[in-house]
Amino acid sequence: MHACAGAGRSPSPGPRERRNPLGFLPLAVLLVALGPLAVLAPKAIAPAMPVLALAAAWHARPALHSVLRAALPALPLLAIAAASAFWSITPYGSAQRALLLAAEIAAGALLAASLGAASLLALGAGMAAGAGLILAEMASGGILTQTLRGMPADLVAAALSNGTTLLVLLLAPAAARLWQTGRRGAAAGLVLLVAAAALAGRQLAAQLGLVAVLGAGVLALASRHAIRAVAAAASVVALGMPLVLPLPVSLACRAAAIKLSITHRIFIWNFAEAAREQHPWLGWGLESTRAIPGGRAHADLWTPCGLPVPAVPPSTELLPLHTHNAALQLWLELGPAGVLAAVTLLLALAARARAGDAAGRAAQAASLAGASLIALVSYGAWQGWWVATLAIAIAAAGALNPPALSSPASSRHPPPPSGR
């Protein structure tokens, strides 16, 4: 899913990769640590991503034009985000977030232009370690999570949700590389381990993402054009969001039988759509959602649905820190131009994903499907850890492109460890 053109076979292991399967040692250590880090300190993913990019670039030494080409599809979105500071209700906050977004795009482009296929084996080891840690935490009542993050036992599952999401999104590229290098049992084991962690964590967005990853992966095995279908479907949903909302309150009430947070989310989406209609063309400005008037008021989820009011009601702000829907947040903050720029980025990523074998194609389609679905039901579009997770997922999927058609890093095999 990063810069490439044409088609061909996917990267196969060279003699150096067979001797040192985890790749460049410092980068391998970082990738192995990524899974446990995401589980125990998910906010650390944001600073970890540029560190990964620098380590990968130190080894691969990508050409400047490769980095620029990787960043190019994101530049229209960045330009609109930065320009929104001029009309934003929080101009300083919008300008500050635009500068940070520029740095994130630069780091993500460097990582996409540098990460080689050999590094995906180390990434797979990190995903296995992270999934094992989630299972251990859920079985033990979250001993480490309670100790390191001060979380009460009843919030352990929620505390593990971000880490679970990262594992789900990076599962497909890591498993595909294991499959390509003949480690098919390990690939199947990794899928089962991450699936078990996602189910144990009880985080609905990650579970839906897992379904999307597996479903799109199977679809891609049947059709070479699956990733285009995924990108087209996600684009239609994003562009058509204002036509779908607001959702009826009766639907929100029925959702309470599944999970009350779904009911709350529908109230959030309906309020955000009403706010969007007040600034339909330019939006309210980048990262301005939390400052929109009326957003701090609390929704009554119980009276319209005939539900008993709990003794300690949860927070039901109409518009908390974000909309829990990236497409709606883009409409709300950046208007139609921002949504079109994001859709263009999505389609460009799909066009650049050209793995030459079935496993690679399935992984690229799966990653795009999982990220798209999760973005539509959870998290804020500009959360640092989320942007970093997407950047790592894009780079990992792009590493599956054929060596001759992707960055120089994809065709370079890592040297053996020192002393050998």
C-alpha positions in Angstrom: 0.0 0.0 0.0 2.9 2.4 -0.5 4.6 3.8 -3.6 4.8 1.3 -6.5 3.7 0.7 -10.0 3.2 -2.4 -12.2 2.9 -6.0 -11.1 5.0 -9.0 -10.5 5.9 -11.6 -8.0 6.1 -10.7 -4.3 9.3 -10.5 -2.3 10.9 -13.9 -1.6 13.5 -14.6 1.0 17.1 -14.3 -0.1 20.0 -16.2 1.5 20.8 -13.4 4.0 17.1 -13.3 5.1 17.2 -17.1 5.6 20.3 -16.7 7.8 18.9 -13.7 9.7 15.1 -13.9 9.3 14.3 -11.0 11.6 16.3 -8.5 9.5 18.3 -5.5 10.5 18.8 -6.1 14.3 17.9 -2.7 15.8 14.8 -2.4 13.6 13.9 -6.0 14.4 14.1 -5.3 18.2 11.8 -2.3 17.8 9.3 -4.3 15.7 9.2 -7.2 18.2 8.6 -4.7 21.0 5.8 -3.0 19.1 3.1 -5.5 20.0 3.7 -5.5 23.8 4.2 -1.7 23.8 0.8 -1.2 22.1 -0.8 -3.4 24.7 0.8 -1.8 27.8 1.3 1.8 26.7 -0.8 2.4 23.5 -0.1 6.2 23.5 3.5 5.4 23.0 2.8 4.1 19.5 2.7 7.8 18.4 6.4 8.5 19.2 7.4 4.9 18.3 6.4 5.3 14.7 9.0 7.9 13.8 11.6 6.0 15.7 10.7 2.9 13.5 10.9 5.1 10.4 14.4 6.4 11.3 15.7 2.9 12.1 14.3 1.5 8.8 15.7 4.5 6.9 19.1 4.1 8.5 19.3 0.6 7.1 17.6 1.1 3.7 18.8 4.6 2.9 15.8 5.3 0.6 16.1 7.8 -2.2 14.5 11.2 -1.5 12.1 10.8 -4.5 10.8 7.5 -3.0 10.0 9.3 0.3 8.3 12.2 -1.6 6.3 9.8 -3.7 5.1 8.0 -0.7 3.9 11.2 0.9 2.3 12.7 -2.2 -1.2 11.2 -1.9 -1.6 12.7 1.6 -0.5 16.3 0.7 -4.0 17.5 -0.5 -5.5 16.5 2.8 -2.7 18.1 4.7 -3.1 21.3 2.7 -6.9 21.5 3.4 -6.3 20.7 7.1 -3.7 23.5 7.4 -5.9 26.0 5.5 -8.8 25.3 7.8 -6.9 27.2 10.6 -8.0 30.4 8.9 -11.7 29.8 9.5 -11.5 27.4 12.4 -13.3 28.2 15.7 -10.0 27.0 17.4 -7.4 28.5 15.0 -4.4 27.9 17.2 -5.4 24.3 17.9 -6.0 23.7 14.2 -2.7 25.2 13.1 -0.9 23.2 15.8 -2.5 19.9 14.8 -1.8 20.6 11.1 1.9 21.0 11.9 1.9 17.7 13.8 0.0 16.1 10.9 2.8 17.2 8.5 5.4 15.6 10.8 3.3 12.4 11.0 3.0 12.3 7.2 6.7 12.8 6.8 7.6 10.0 9.2 5.0 7.7 7.7 6.3 8.4 4.2 9.9 7.7 5.4 8.8 4.4 6.9 6.8 3.4 3.8 9.8 4.1 1.6 12.2 2.2 3.9 10.5 -0.9 5.4 11.5 -4.1 3.7 9.6 -7.4 3.5 12.2 -9.1 5.7 11.2 -6.9 8.6 7.6 -8.3 8.5 8.9 -11.5 10.2 10.0 -9.4 13.2 6.7 -7.6 13.1 4.9 -11.0 13.2 6.9 -11.9 16.3 5.8 -8.6 17.9 2.2 -9.3 17.1 2.4 -12.8 18.6 4.0 -11.3 21.8 1.3 -8.6 22.0 -1.6 -11.1 21.5 -0.1 -13.5 24.1 0.2 -10.6 26.5 -3.5 -9.6 26.0 -4.6 -13.2 26.7 -2.4 -13.3 29.8 -3.8 -9.9 31.0 -7.4 -11.0 30.5 -6.8 -14.3 32.3 -5.0 -12.6 35.2 -7.4 -9.7 35.6 -5.0 -7.3 34.1 -2.2 -7.4 36.7 0.3 -5.5 34.5 -2.3 -3.1 33.3 -3.5 -2.3 36.8 0.1 -1.9 38.0 1.6 0.1 35.1 -1.4 2.2 34.2 -3.4 2.4 37.4 -6.5 0.9 35.8 -9.2 -0.7 38.0 -10.0 -4.3 37.2 -13.3 -3.5 35.5 -11.6 -1.2 32.9 -8.8 -3.6 31.9 -10.6 -4.8 28.8 -11.1 -1.1 27.7 -7.5 -0.3 28.4 -6.4 -3.1 26.1 -8.6 -2.0 23.2 -6.1 0.3 21.4 -3.4 -2.4 21.5 -5.9 -5.0 20.2 -6.7 -2.7 17.3 -3.1 -2.4 16.3 -2.7 -6.2 16.3 -5.7 -6.6 14.1 -4.5 -4.1 11.5 -0.9 -5.5 11.4 -2.0 -9.1 11.4 -2.5 -9.6 7.6 0.9 -8.3 6.4 2.8 -10.2 9.1 0.9 -13.5 8.4 1.3 -13.0 4.6 5.0 -12.7 4.9 5.2 -15.9 7.1 3.2 -17.7 4.4 5.4 -16.4 1.6 8.5 -17.6 3.3 7.2 -21.1 3.8 6.2 -20.7 7.5 2.6 -21.6 6.9 2.0 -23.1 10.3 3.3 -20.0 12.0 1.1 -17.9 9.7 -2.0 -19.8 10.7 -1.0 -19.8 14.4 -0.6 -16.0 14.3 -4.0 -15.5 12.8 -5.6 -17.7 15.5 -3.6 -16.1 18.3 -4.6 -12.5 17.3 -8.2 -13.6 16.8 -8.3 -15.1 20.2 -6.9 -11.9 21.7 -9.5 -9.8 19.9 -12.3 -12.0 21.1 -10.9 -12.1 24.7 -10.6 -8.3 24.8 -14.3 -7.8 24.1 -13.7 -4.6 22.2 -16.3 -4.4 19.5 -14.4 -2.1 17.0 -11.4 -4.5 17.0 -13.7 -7.5 16.6 -15.5 -5.8 13.7 -12.1 -5.0 12.2 -11.0 -8.6 12.6 -14.1 -9.7 10.6 -13.3 -7.2 7.9 -9.7 -8.3 7.8 -10.6 -12.0 7.4 -13.5 -11.3 5.1 -11.6 -9.1 2.7 -8.6 -11.5 2.8 -10.9 -14.4 1.7 -12.4 -12.1 -1.0 -9.0 -11.2 -2.3 -8.1 -14.8 -2.7 -11.0 -15.1 -5.1 -10.5 -11.9 -7.0 -7.4 -9.8 -7.9 -9.5 -6.7 -7.7 -10.7 -7.1 -4.2 -8.7 -4.1 -2.8 -10.3 -1.9 -5.4 -13.8 -3.0 -4.3 -12.8 -2.4 -0.7 -11.6 1.1 -1.5 -14.6 1.9 -3.6 -17.0 0.7 -0.9 -15.2 2.8 1.8 -15.2 5.8 -0.5 -19.0 5.5 -1.1 -19.7 5.3 2.6 -17.5 8.3 3.4 -19.0 10.5 0.6 -22.5 9.4 1.4 -22.3 9.9 5.2 -24.5 13.1 5.2 -27.2 11.2 3.3 -27.4 8.4 5.9 -27.5 10.6 9.0 -29.3 11.3 11.3 -30.2 7.8 12.3 -33.7 7.2 13.9 -33.8 7.2 17.7 -35.7 3.8 17.5 -32.5 2.3 15.9 -30.4 3.7 18.7 -32.8 2.2 21.3 -32.7 -1.2 19.7 -28.9 -1.1 19.7 -29.0 -0.8 23.5 -29.9 -4.5 23.6 -26.4 -5.2 22.2 -24.3 -2.5 23.9 -25.4 0.8 25.4 -22.3 2.5 24.0 -23.7 1.9 20.5 -26.8 3.8 21.5 -24.6 6.7 22.8 -22.5 6.6 19.6 -25.7 7.0 17.4 -26.6 10.1 19.5 -23.1 11.4 19.0 -23.4 10.9 15.2 -26.8 12.6 15.0 -25.5 15.6 17.0 -22.4 15.9 14.8 -24.5 15.8 11.6 -26.7 18.6 12.9 -23.5 20.6 13.7 -22.1 19.8 10.2 -25.2 21.4 8.6 -24.3 24.7 10.3 -21.0 24.8 8.4 -21.6 22.6 5.4 -18.9 23.9 3.0 -15.8 24.6 5.0 -16.4 22.8 8.2 -15.6 24.0 11.7 -11.8 23.5 11.3 -9.2 20.8 12.0 -9.5 19.3 15.5 -12.3 21.6 16.5 -14.8 18.9 17.4 -14.4 19.2 21.1 -15.1 23.0 21.0 -18.3 22.9 19.0 -21.1 24.6 21.0 -23.5 22.2 22.8 -21.2 19.2 22.5 -20.6 19.0 26.3 -24.3 18.6 27.0 -25.4 15.1 28.0 -27.8 13.0 26.0 -30.7 11.3 27.7 -30.3 7.7 26.5 -32.8 6.3 28.9 -36.1 8.2 28.6 -36.6 7.8 24.8 -35.8 4.2 25.0 -37.7 3.3 28.2 -34.5 2.1 29.9 -34.0 2.3 33.7 -31.5 5.0 34.7 -28.4 3.4 36.3 -27.4 4.4 39.8 -24.1 5.8 38.4 -24.9 6.9 34.8 -22.0 6.8 32.4 -20.8 9.9 30.6 -23.2 10.6 27.7 -21.8 13.8 26.2 -23.3 14.6 22.8 -19.9 15.3 21.3 -16.9 14.2 23.4 -13.4 14.5 22.2 -14.3 13.2 18.7 -17.1 11.7 16.7 -16.0 8.1 16.7 -16.4 8.1 13.0 -13.6 9.4 10.8 -15.7 10.1 7.7 -18.2 12.2 9.8 -15.3 14.0 11.5 -13.9 14.9 8.1 -17.2 16.3 7.0 -17.6 18.1 10.3 -14.2 19.7 10.5 -13.0 20.0 6.9 -16.1 19.9 4.8 -16.5 18.3 1.3 -13.0 19.3 0.2 -11.5 17.4 3.1 -13.6 14.3 2.5 -12.6 14.3 -1.2 -9.0 14.6 -0.3 -9.3 11.7 2.1 -11.1 9.6 -0.5 -8.3 10.4 -3.0 -5.7 9.2 -0.5 -7.7 6.0 0.1 -7.9 5.3 -3.6 -4.3 6.1 -4.2 -3.3 3.6 -1.5 -5.4 0.9 -3.1 -3.9 1.7 -6.5 -0.4 1.4 -5.2 -1.0 -2.0 -3.5 0.2 -4.4 -6.2 1.5 -7.5 -4.5 2.3 -10.2 -7.0 1.0 -13.3 -5.2 -2.3 -14.3 -3.6 -1.1 -14.0 0.0 0.2 -10.5 -0.6 -2.9 -9.3 -2.3 -5.1 -10.8 0.4 -3.1 -9.0 3.1 -3.2 -5.6 1.4 -7.0 -5.8 0.8 -7.5 -7.1 4.4 -5.5 -4.2 5.9 -7.4 -1.6 4.0 -10.8 -3.2 4.9 -9.9 -3.5 8.6 -8.7 0.1 8.9 -11.6 1.5 7.0 -14.2 -0.3 9.1 -12.6 0.5 12.4 -12.2 4.2 11.4 -16.0 4.4 10.7 -17.1 3.2 14.1 -14.4 4.2 16.6 -11.6 6.6 17.5 -10.8 10.1 16.5 -9.4 10.7 13.0 -6.4 12.7 14.4 -5.5 10.8 17.5 -1.8 10.4 17.5 -1.6 6.7 18.3 -4.2 6.0 15.6 -2.5 8.0 12.9 0.8 6.2 13.8 -0.9 2.8 13.7 -2.3 3.6 10.2 1.1 4.7 9.0 2.7 1.5 10.2 -0.1 -0.6 8.6 0.4 1.2 5.3 4.2 0.6 5.4 3.8 -3.0 6.3 1.3 -3.7 3.6 3.4 -1.8 1.1 6.4 -4.0 1.9 4.6 -6.9 0.2 4.9 -5.2 -3.2 7.3 -6.7 -5.7 10.9 -5.6 -5.0 11.5 -4.1 -8.5 8.3 -2.0 -8.1 8.6 -0.7 -4.6 11.2 1.2 -2.7 14.8 0.1 -2.7 14.3 -1.2 0.9 12.0 -3.9 -0.4 14.7 -5.4 -2.6 17.5 -5.2 -0.1 18.1 -8.2 2.2 19.4 -7.4 5.6 23.0 -8.3 6.5 23.7 -11.1 8.9 24.2 -10.2 12.6 27.6 -8.8 13.5 30.1 -11.5 14.2 28.8 -14.0 11.7 
